[in-house]
Amino acid sequence: MEVKFLYELTNRMGCNLYEALREEDFEGIIERETEYYIEQSKVGGERREAFVEWLEGHLSARDWRKIKESVGCDDLSKWLLENPVREREEDLKRSYSENEIEFLTTTLTKTQSGVHLPLLWDHVDPADDADVSLGFGLISYPPVDENGHYIQTGNSRHLPGDVANRIKAVMEEANELAKKTGRGVGSPDPKDDLDRTIDEKIAFLYREASSLSKKTVLSLIRIEGFYCGIHGGTVKYERPIPRSEVLACPSCNHPVCPFCANCYEKDPATIEEAKAYLASCEEISGMAYCGHCGDWGEEWMLRFLRLKKCPIPQEYENYKPAPRSVRFVATNRVASLPDCSRILESVSRTFAKGISGIIHYPHSTGEIWGIPERHPEGWIVTLCYPEER
């Protein structure tokens, strides 16, 4: 079950930020790119040559001849690279830019992740919220001062100025080292240890800048709530929180629901009540559990208690799951798979984390479940396909 979150940035639901984008977000990137093309089509701009080539194919022979006669030159294309089209420059630049952007928005390409996206934003990874927020301008770097340093704006949609300057400094260090040594991205294979050391240093700096940028951006993308598919309703948090702070089931990753997880009307609020809920993890079923996969293990229960702002017993502050007696069994279909042992190892590692709910294992033949069941003699985990349950 894919969970849909309510994103503060767009006030829309989506499994990720890309899915929660509004029509105006797509219109915004189209408008910004159109203006960029117009600006770069000017004399001396990055797209001036492409603009002139477009003019050759776009203008009628009569118009081309008329302009050529008016400027009095033999090679009009060369002349246009360094001179604007008299009286028509701005209109032609806009027509060219809109034509290019229309092509880029209507032509799809398959990305490395297998998703088909318009060429205009095929550089954006739809599964990466940080990438989407920057690519569509929902989060951006702050303005710079007269010295080129990012400033602190207090705008929640801007990266903090000090962090932005740190990212900038690391990138500049990497670029300067690459320029000075001729190493880095696209350089020939290293010929000695010095080249390898330099390549590693440059790569490290780029990773550091990228990691800091992503971490900071993700902290600015907040979730207001989610749609709970268990009880069929939207859950709102008291305040928007980063998605990384969403308390989710350790087994299936469904957010812990404050409305339907508790088996009792009264929520736990004291140390004694917390101990009772945690003690129920040793029973056949817990006093609260995940309605999606059925997990009622101690790790899940601790997350539920934290969601309810219930005090946690001191002995659970540094919780580590105790080893549990367990036996793994598999249906004939799963047991006959050539990689059954690898599936078993993965499910076993997950179970060892204290999980009591259904363990999901993605497989080329279809998702495989590990279903834990508590018995008087210990735990039994059955490996099967969902339809075999």
QUICORPE-V681995 format. One record per residue. RES is the residue in three letters. PHI is phi in whole degrees, 0 to 359 (none if undefined). D_LAST is the distance of its C-alpha to the last C-alpha in Angstrom with 1 decimal. Layout:
RES PHI D_LAST
RES PHI D_LAST
//
This chain:
MET none 17.3
GLU 276 20.9
VAL 270 23.2
LYS 263 26.6
PHE 257 29.5
LEU 267 32.9
TYR 273 35.4
GLU 297 38.9
LEU 299 40.6
THR 240 39.8
ASN 58 38.5
ARG 228 35.7
MET 272 31.9
GLY 186 30.1
CYS 294 27.3
ASN 213 30.4
LEU 295 34.1
TYR 300 34.6
GLU 291 32.4
ALA 265 34.4
LEU 294 37.8
ARG 264 40.2
GLU 301 42.4
GLU 293 45.4
ASP 290 43.8
PHE 289 43.8
GLU 297 47.3
GLY 295 48.4
ILE 292 47.5
ILE 294 49.2
GLU 295 52.3
ARG 296 52.5
GLU 291 52.2
THR 297 54.7
GLU 296 57.2
TYR 296 56.6
TYR 297 57.4
ILE 299 60.5
GLU 296 61.7
GLN 278 61.1
SER 272 62.9
LYS 290 66.2
VAL 301 68.9
GLY 90 67.7
GLY 280 64.1
GLU 296 61.1
ARG 251 60.6
ARG 299 64.3
GLU 296 64.4
ALA 295 61.3
PHE 296 62.9
VAL 295 66.2
GLU 298 64.3
TRP 295 62.6
LEU 301 66.1
GLU 300 67.4
GLY 271 64.9
HIS 269 64.7
LEU 287 68.4
SER 290 70.5
ALA 301 73.3
ARG 294 75.8
ASP 296 74.3
TRP 300 74.0
ARG 294 77.6
LYS 296 78.7
ILE 295 77.2
LYS 298 78.5
GLU 291 82.0
SER 290 81.9
VAL 264 81.1
GLY 66 83.4
CYS 222 81.4
ASP 275 80.4
ASP 255 77.0
LEU 294 75.3
SER 301 71.8
LYS 296 73.3
TRP 295 75.3
LEU 291 72.2
LEU 297 70.4
GLU 244 73.1
ASN 218 74.1
PRO 285 72.5
VAL 285 72.8
ARG 301 75.7
GLU 69 74.9
ARG 242 71.5
GLU 308 69.7
GLU 294 67.4
ASP 297 66.4
LEU 290 65.7
LYS 297 63.6
ARG 292 61.5
SER 299 61.1
TYR 299 60.1
SER 296 57.6
GLU 295 56.0
ASN 296 55.8
GLU 294 54.2
ILE 294 51.6
GLU 299 50.8
PHE 296 50.0
LEU 290 47.9
THR 268 45.8
THR 255 45.3
THR 257 44.5
LEU 265 41.0
THR 224 40.1
LYS 271 36.9
THR 280 36.6
GLN 299 35.5
SER 277 32.1
GLY 88 31.7
VAL 265 32.6
HIS 269 35.4
LEU 228 38.1
PRO 299 41.7
LEU 303 44.2
LEU 298 45.7
TRP 230 42.8
ASP 287 40.9
HIS 278 41.8
VAL 268 39.5
ASP 271 35.9
PRO 301 33.9
ALA 276 31.2
ASP 253 34.0
ASP 301 35.2
ALA 295 38.4
ASP 298 39.2
VAL 294 38.7
SER 296 40.8
LEU 286 43.7
GLY 297 43.5
PHE 259 43.7
GLY 75 46.2
LEU 286 44.2
ILE 237 45.1
SER 213 48.3
TYR 285 50.8
PRO 287 53.7
PRO 295 57.2
VAL 250 59.7
ASP 273 63.2
GLU 294 66.4
ASN 265 65.6
GLY 83 62.2
HIS 264 60.2
TYR 294 57.3
ILE 253 58.1
GLN 274 56.2
THR 257 55.6
GLY 81 53.4
ASN 282 51.4
SER 293 47.7
ARG 259 47.0
HIS 250 49.3
LEU 297 48.5
PRO 304 50.8
GLY 302 54.1
ASP 294 54.1
VAL 291 50.7
ALA 300 51.7
ASN 291 54.9
ARG 294 53.1
ILE 299 50.8
LYS 299 53.9
ALA 295 55.8
VAL 294 53.1
MET 297 52.9
GLU 295 56.7
GLU 297 56.8
ALA 295 54.4
ASN 295 56.3
GLU 293 59.6
LEU 295 58.6
ALA 296 57.3
LYS 293 60.5
LYS 291 62.7
THR 257 61.1
GLY 73 60.0
ARG 255 56.5
GLY 107 53.1
VAL 300 50.9
GLY 84 52.2
SER 280 54.7
PRO 299 55.3
ASP 304 53.5
PRO 299 54.9
LYS 265 57.9
ASP 204 58.1
ASP 296 56.7
LEU 296 58.5
ASP 300 56.8
ARG 296 53.4
THR 297 54.1
ILE 295 55.2
ASP 301 52.2
GLU 295 49.9
LYS 295 51.9
ILE 297 51.8
ALA 298 48.0
PHE 298 47.6
LEU 296 49.7
TYR 297 47.8
ARG 295 44.5
GLU 298 46.0
ALA 295 47.2
SER 296 44.0
SER 295 41.9
LEU 295 44.3
SER 297 44.4
LYS 296 40.6
LYS 300 40.2
THR 291 43.0
VAL 297 41.8
LEU 299 38.3
SER 290 39.9
LEU 266 41.7
ILE 267 38.6
ARG 250 37.4
ILE 254 34.5
GLU 269 35.4
GLY 172 31.9
PHE 204 28.6
TYR 266 26.5
CYS 271 23.7
GLY 284 20.8
ILE 283 19.4
HIS 255 22.4
GLY 74 23.9
GLY 205 27.2
THR 275 29.4
VAL 255 30.0
LYS 254 33.5
TYR 279 34.6
GLU 298 38.0
ARG 212 39.3
PRO 299 38.2
ILE 228 36.7
PRO 300 36.0
ARG 300 32.4
SER 295 32.4
GLU 264 32.9
VAL 293 29.9
LEU 281 27.9
ALA 237 24.3
CYS 297 21.1
PRO 292 21.3
SER 268 17.6
CYS 249 17.0
ASN 72 20.7
HIS 286 20.6
PRO 305 24.0
VAL 293 24.2
CYS 269 25.1
PRO 288 28.1
PHE 262 27.5
CYS 242 24.0
ALA 281 23.0
ASN 279 25.2
CYS 278 24.4
TYR 237 28.1
GLU 291 30.8
LYS 273 33.1
ASP 277 32.4
PRO 295 33.2
ALA 221 36.7
THR 233 38.2
ILE 301 37.7
GLU 298 37.1
GLU 292 34.3
ALA 298 32.8
LYS 297 32.8
ALA 294 31.1
TYR 296 28.2
LEU 291 28.0
ALA 294 28.2
SER 292 25.2
CYS 293 23.1
GLU 270 23.7
GLU 268 22.3
ILE 295 18.9
SER 213 18.9
GLY 265 21.5
MET 285 24.3
ALA 212 23.0
TYR 200 19.8
CYS 282 18.3
GLY 287 16.9
HIS 273 15.1
CYS 241 13.0
GLY 87 14.0
ASP 295 16.4
TRP 225 19.3
GLY 289 20.9
GLU 297 24.6
GLU 297 24.9
TRP 297 23.0
MET 296 25.2
LEU 297 28.3
ARG 293 27.7
PHE 298 27.2
LEU 296 30.4
ARG 294 32.3
LEU 300 31.2
LYS 274 32.7
LYS 57 35.8
CYS 273 35.4
PRO 300 37.4
ILE 262 35.5
PRO 305 36.6
GLN 303 38.8
GLU 293 36.7
TYR 254 33.8
GLU 297 36.1
ASN 243 35.3
TYR 298 31.8
LYS 226 30.2
PRO 297 26.9
ALA 281 27.6
PRO 302 25.9
ARG 241 23.0
SER 290 22.3
VAL 214 18.9
ARG 233 17.3
PHE 258 14.9
VAL 230 12.8
ALA 224 11.2
THR 291 9.6
ASN 301 12.6
ARG 296 12.2
VAL 289 12.3
ALA 297 14.9
SER 277 17.0
LEU 290 17.6
PRO 297 21.1
ASP 254 20.4
CYS 302 17.6
SER 296 20.1
ARG 292 20.8
ILE 298 17.2
LEU 299 17.1
GLU 298 20.4
SER 295 19.5
VAL 296 16.4
SER 297 18.7
ARG 297 21.5
THR 293 19.5
PHE 298 18.3
ALA 294 22.0
LYS 281 23.0
GLY 97 21.9
ILE 283 18.7
SER 241 16.2
GLY 267 13.9
ILE 298 11.1
ILE 261 13.0
HIS 264 13.1
TYR 237 14.6
PRO 291 16.3
HIS 214 16.7
SER 297 18.9
THR 270 16.2
GLY 125 14.0
GLU 300 12.5
ILE 246 10.5
TRP 254 8.8
GLY 249 10.1
ILE 255 8.6
PRO 281 11.8
GLU 224 12.4
ARG 267 16.0
HIS 234 17.5
PRO 306 21.2
GLU 272 21.6
GLY 136 20.0
TRP 268 16.8
ILE 235 13.9
VAL 247 12.0
THR 261 9.0
LEU 267 9.3
CYS 201 6.8
TYR 278 6.9
PRO 308 5.4
GLU 289 5.5
GLU 269 3.8
ARG 300 0.0
//
